[in-house]
Amino acid sequence: MDNCRFCRGDKLVRAGFVHKVQRYICKLCKRSQLENVNRDRCDFYKKLKAIQLSQSGMSLRSISQALEVSSTSVFRWLKNSKEILNQALELALSNNSLIQILDNDSHFNLIINIPKE
């Protein structure tokens, strides 16, 4: 590992193993982290679908049941929907995907067609 993912410092020290994965502690911010751990465990398209279902008026609990994820995850995705939509827009622009902006009753809807890899 090169830098701390929390403070971006370069003072990482090995601190043992957790489930056979190297653990590091940052000397600057005193936080620990694991090597090459994928924190984004859920499919990005599920997150986009949850935002879409929420905007169509579906309840949080119904969304979590439909997508087979916890209601806490759906709540967190909706809370961070701005960042998720920005990621989707960047992904669409980098892949030259179809982007449409519709004006419905002075509300703008962004439609992004991102092909799955």
C-alpha positions as CSV (number, residue, x, y, z in Angstrom):
1,M,0.0,0.0,0.0
2,D,1.3,3.4,-0.9
3,N,-1.0,5.9,0.9
4,C,-3.6,6.0,3.7
5,R,-7.0,6.0,2.2
6,F,-8.3,8.3,5.0
7,C,-5.7,11.1,5.2
8,R,-3.6,10.3,2.0
9,G,-0.5,10.2,4.2
10,D,2.4,7.9,3.3
11,K,3.3,6.7,6.8
12,L,1.8,3.3,6.8
13,V,3.2,0.5,9.0
14,R,2.3,-3.2,8.9
15,A,0.2,-4.3,11.8
16,G,-0.4,-8.0,11.5
17,F,-3.1,-9.9,9.5
18,V,-6.9,-10.1,9.7
19,H,-8.4,-13.2,8.0
20,K,-5.1,-13.7,6.1
21,V,-5.1,-10.1,4.7
22,Q,-2.4,-7.6,5.6
23,R,-3.4,-4.9,8.0
24,Y,-1.8,-1.4,8.1
25,I,-1.9,1.5,10.6
26,C,-1.3,5.0,9.5
27,K,1.2,6.9,11.8
28,L,-0.4,10.2,10.9
29,C,-4.1,9.6,11.5
30,K,-3.8,6.4,13.7
31,R,-6.4,4.6,11.6
32,S,-6.1,1.0,10.4
33,Q,-7.0,-0.4,7.0
34,L,-6.7,-3.6,5.1
35,E,-4.8,-4.2,2.0
36,N,-6.8,-4.4,-1.3
37,V,-10.2,-4.7,0.4
38,N,-13.2,-4.0,-1.9
39,R,-15.5,-1.9,0.2
40,D,-18.1,-1.6,-2.6
41,R,-19.8,-4.9,-2.1
42,C,-23.0,-4.2,-3.9
43,D,-23.6,-3.9,-7.6
44,F,-23.5,-0.3,-8.8
45,Y,-26.6,-0.9,-11.0
46,K,-28.6,-1.9,-7.9
47,K,-27.8,1.5,-6.4
48,L,-29.0,3.3,-9.5
49,K,-32.1,1.2,-9.5
50,A,-32.8,2.0,-5.9
51,I,-32.6,5.7,-6.7
52,Q,-34.8,5.3,-9.7
53,L,-37.4,3.4,-7.7
54,S,-37.3,6.0,-4.9
55,Q,-38.0,8.8,-7.4
56,S,-41.0,6.9,-8.8
57,G,-42.5,6.9,-5.3
58,M,-41.7,3.4,-4.0
59,S,-41.1,3.1,-0.2
60,L,-37.7,2.4,1.3
61,R,-38.9,-1.0,2.6
62,S,-40.4,-2.0,-0.8
63,I,-37.2,-1.1,-2.5
64,S,-35.1,-3.2,-0.2
65,Q,-37.4,-6.2,-0.7
66,A,-37.4,-5.8,-4.5
67,L,-33.6,-5.5,-4.7
68,E,-33.0,-8.1,-1.9
69,V,-30.8,-5.9,0.1
70,S,-31.1,-4.4,3.6
71,S,-33.2,-1.3,4.2
72,T,-30.1,0.3,5.8
73,S,-28.2,-0.1,2.5
74,V,-31.0,1.5,0.6
75,F,-31.2,4.3,3.0
76,R,-27.4,4.9,2.7
77,W,-27.6,4.8,-1.1
78,L,-30.5,7.3,-1.2
79,K,-28.6,9.6,1.3
80,N,-25.5,9.5,-1.0
81,S,-27.5,9.6,-4.2
82,K,-25.7,12.7,-5.4
83,E,-22.4,11.0,-5.4
84,I,-23.8,7.8,-7.0
85,L,-25.4,9.8,-9.8
86,N,-22.1,11.7,-10.4
87,Q,-20.3,8.4,-10.7
88,A,-22.9,7.2,-13.2
89,L,-22.5,10.4,-15.2
90,E,-18.7,10.1,-15.3
91,L,-19.0,6.4,-16.3
92,A,-21.4,7.3,-19.1
93,L,-19.2,10.1,-20.4
94,S,-16.1,7.9,-20.4
95,N,-18.0,5.1,-22.3
96,N,-19.7,7.5,-24.8
97,S,-23.0,6.2,-23.6
98,L,-26.4,7.6,-24.3
99,I,-27.4,10.6,-22.0
100,Q,-30.8,12.3,-22.2
101,I,-32.1,15.1,-20.1
102,L,-35.8,15.4,-20.0
103,D,-37.8,18.5,-18.8
104,N,-41.0,17.4,-17.0
105,D,-42.9,20.1,-15.2
106,S,-39.8,22.1,-14.4
107,H,-38.1,19.0,-13.0
108,F,-35.1,17.6,-14.9
109,N,-34.7,13.9,-15.2
110,L,-31.3,12.5,-16.3
111,I,-31.5,9.2,-18.2
112,I,-28.2,7.4,-18.5
113,N,-27.9,4.2,-20.5
114,I,-24.7,2.4,-19.3
115,P,-24.1,-0.9,-20.9
116,K,-23.1,-3.7,-18.5
117,E,-19.7,-5.1,-19.1
